[in-house]
Amino acid sequence: MENLIGIPMILTSICIFLDLFFNTEIRSNLASLAGDQPTSESGNYSRGIIILTIMMPLSVAMYLNKKKYNLAIVIFTLVTVIIILGPNNSSKIALICTLFSSLLIYFFGPRSFLCFGILSTTIILFLPILSTKVFPVMTNTFTGSGEFEISRKNNYYLPWQSISAAGSIIHRSLVWEYVGSEIYKKPFLGHGVGTSRLIGQNVILNVPNSEPKKAVSIGLKPLHSISIKGGIPLHPHNNFLEIWLELGMIGIIIITLIWIKVIKLGIRIRKNSHILGTGICSSIVTIFVICNLSFGVFQAWWMSIIAFIFLISNIFKESKI
């Protein structure tokens, strides 16, 4: 089982590494063989990097469990380097959370994963409130050297960011607040499956400029005034908010019950196995992080990788070392 997952991960990681850093055009050549139109440059592999990020803790744990330490080190090193040097920021955040959670789950056992389960379930249930009341306050407030503070409602200045480099952080905060306000309109049944891309098409999200004098006074470069058309860019970039928006309270109750079952599965595996339990629980944590940062919940590839992780987890639920 470990080779069925690990060897393809190593080969895929090598291809992505060569494409990203040496522009070997492997992806383009494979696309040509499949009859697709090749690209002039290798793609950024964002989805592939996300999949590798999710699979890495499980794959490493499976090799460690079999005492195949060299292969575990190879996978961990390859995937980590790709994530750190690659273009996907969500995977970088997920990697940090994965490493931190792995240490906690390994040394503190099932109780640490239970705490994560309680926290994550609370976030799922209260996301509309968090997106409209908490996230805007966190985003709007910035203090530097005691001289620069922004805390006015609907002022999304982050002077240390540019809209091109880190605009996704600003944009997501705006989108999540807008989605939260739309959820309040139909909280029980939602707006319907697939309606995310139709809601707020003509809405303008404004990212105001910070006050130049105050920004310059602490050595910051102020943003230019930016307007973003569209309240939701195809989907909210948050799986649970999308379920809230499209399926309402009924949908979120169903997904919460499924999530609780997943948490119980992780706790059970961790009780039986230190290594496998840590790997599987860390992959679940990674899935949760990505769910809250990227992609639409109903994309086939995304649902498939989540289902695959849970299938493998179910296979190992009785494993012991």
N, C-alpha and C positions, 0 to 999 in steps of 0.2 A: 504493500500500500504506500509506504513512504517513497518508493522509487517511482510509482505511477504519478505521484504529485511532484516530487522533488526534481527528477530529471528534466521534465518539461519546463519547470521553473528556471532551472539553470540554463537551458538552451535559450529560452525566451529572454532571460536577463542578459545573456551574452549578445543576442541580436539587438536588443534595445540599446545596450551600452555602445555597441559599435555604431549603430545608426545615429544615436544622439551626439556622440562625441567625435566620431570620425566620418559621419555622413556617408556611410557605406551604401546607402540606398537599398538595403535588404528589403525593407517594407515595400518600396516601389517595385522591385523585381518580383516579389511575391504577388503583388497586386496585378502585375502584368500577366503572370502565369495563370492567375484566376480569372483573367478576362476583364479586370477593372482598369480604369485609367490611371496610369502611374503619376506620381507627383514629382515635381522637379527637385524637391528636397525631401528628406525623410521627415515624417510627421513627428509631433511632440509626444505621442504615446500616452496621453493623459489617462485614458481608460486602462491601458495596460499596466501603467504604474500603480493605479489604484488597486487593480486586482492583485498585483504582486505584493502590495502593502498589506492587504487583507490576508493573503495566503502565507506570507512569510512566517508569522509566529507559529502557525500550525505545522508547516513543513519542517521548520527548525526543531520543534518539539518532537516530531515523529522520528527524525534522525537521531536526536539526542537520546530518545527512549530506546533506540536500537544500538546505542553506543557507536554510531557512525559520526564521530565528531568532526572529521574533516569535511564531509559533505554539508553538515550543519553550518560550519564556519563559512564555507563557500557561498551558500545561499544567503546567509545573513549579510556577508560582506558585499556581494553583488547587488542585492536588493537595496541595502542601505546607501551605497554609493549612488545608485540610480535615483533614489528618492531625493537625496541631498542635492545632487547636481542637476537633477531633472527640472522640468518646467511646472510641475503640479504642486501648488502650495498646500492644497488640502492633504495630500499624502505626507507632506512634511509635518504638518500638525498631527496627523494620525500616527506617524512614526514616533514622535515624542510621547504621545499618550500611550502607545503600545509598549514602549520600553519602560516607562514609569509604572504602568499597570502590571507588566510582567513581574517586576521586582516585588510589588505589593502582594500580588496573588501568590507568588511562589513562597514568600517568607511568612505571610500572614494567613494564608489558607483560604478556605471557602468563605469565611466571614467577610473578607475584603471584597470578594465578588458579590456577596449579598448586599454590602453597602453600595456598591456600584449599581446593583439592580434597583435598589430603593431610589437612589438619586436619579437614575435614567428614567425610571417609570414616572417619577414626579415631574421631570422635565417634559416628557411626552404629554402628560395630562394637562400641564399648565403652560404649554408653549404659546398659545394665543396671548395670554397675559404677559409672559416674558417678552414676547416680540413687540408688544405695544407699550409696555410700561418700564421694563428693565433694560432691554438692549439699547433703546434710544438714549437713555440716561448714560449708560456706559460709553456709548459711542460719542456722545456730544460733549463729554467732559474730558478735558486734557489740561494738565497742569505742568508747566515747565519752569524750573528755577524759581518757583513762587511768584512769577510775574505774569504768566499767561494762563488764563482759564476760560473755557467755553462751556457753558452749561445751559444755554437757552434752548427751549424746545424747538425741535426741527432744524437745528443748525448742525449739519453733518460735516464740520471741518475736522480734518485730521491733518494738520500742517506738515507732519513729517512723512506724509504719503503723497504719491502722485496717482492720478486716476488710471494711468497706464500700468504702473508697477504693482500697486496694491489697491487698485480701484475696486477689486472684488469685495474687499472688506467693507468699504463705504457702501457699495452698491447693494450688497446683501443686507446690510442694516436697514437701508431704505426699503428694499423689497419686503423684508420680513415684517416691518412695521405696517406696510400697506396690506400685506396678506392678512395680518392679524385683524386689521380693521374690517376686511372683507369677511373674515370668519364670523365676526359678531353679527353680520347681517343674516346668516343662515347657519346658526350653530348646531342645529340638531341633525338635519339631513344633508347639509352641505350644498354646493352649487352643482354637483354632478361630476361624474368621472370625465376627465379630459378637458375640463373647463378652465384650467389654470392658464392655458395659452390664449384664451379668449377674454379673460378678465383684465381690465385696465389697459387695453391697447392704446388708448388715447390719453392716458394719464402721464403727466410730466413730473418726474422726480428731480427736485432741485438740490444740488450740492453747492451751497453758497461759499463764497470766498471768505477766508478769515481776514481779520483786520490787519492790513499790511504792517502798520507801525508796531503793533504788539508782536507780530510774528518776527519781524526783523530784529526787534529788541532782544530776543533770545536766540538769534542766529538761525531762524527758520525761514524757509522759502514758502511764501503763501501760495495757495492754490488759485488758479483762475476759476471764475464762476463757471460751473458745469451744470448742464441740464441733460437728463437721461429720459428718453421717450420710452414709455411702456412701464406700467406698474409691475408686471411680472414677465420676466424674460423666458417664455415658454413654460417654465415651472418655477416654484419658489426657491429651488436649490436647498430645500430642506424637506426630507421625506415625510416627516411627521406633520409639518405645517401643511404640506400638500394633501395629506389624508384628511386633516382637519378641514381644509378648504373645500375639497371635492366630495368627501363622504361624511363630513360632520361628526357629531358626537358618536353616532352609531359606528362609523368606521374606525374612529380612534379607540373605542372600547374593544372592538374586535382585535385590532393590532396590539393593544395593550395586553390582552389576554394571551396572545401568541408570544409577546415579548416576555411575559412572566414565565411562561413555559420554557422559553429559551434560557432564561436566567437560572431556573431550577435545573435544567439539563447541565449547564456549566458548573453549577455548584456540585452536582452529583459526580461529574467526571473529576473535578478537582479533589473531591474526597477520596476517590479511588486511585488517583495518580497525580503525583506532584508535577511531573514534567508534562505529560499529555494534557492534564487539566489546566496548567498554566498556559500552554500554547493555544488551546481551544478558547479559553476564557479571554485571552488577549486578542484573539481574532474577533471575538464578539464585541469587545470594547472598540476595536478598530472599525468594525462595521457601524457601530453606533455613532462614532465621530464623523465618518464619511456621510452617513445618513443626514447629519445635521449641517453639512457644508456643501455638498455637491450632488448634482444629477437629480433626475426625476425618479420617483419611486416606481413608476410603471414601465421603465425602460427594460426591455427583455434581457439584455446582457447583465444588468444590475440585479434583477430579480434572480437570474440564474446563478450568479456567483454567491449570493446570500443563501439560496437554497442548497447549493453544493456544500458550503461550509456547515450548514445545519445537518445535512445528510451524513457527512463525515463525522460530525460530533455525535450523532445518534449511533453510528457504528461503534464508536469508542466508549460509549457510556458505561460499559461493563469492564473496560480495560483496567488492569491493575499492574503495579510493579512492586 
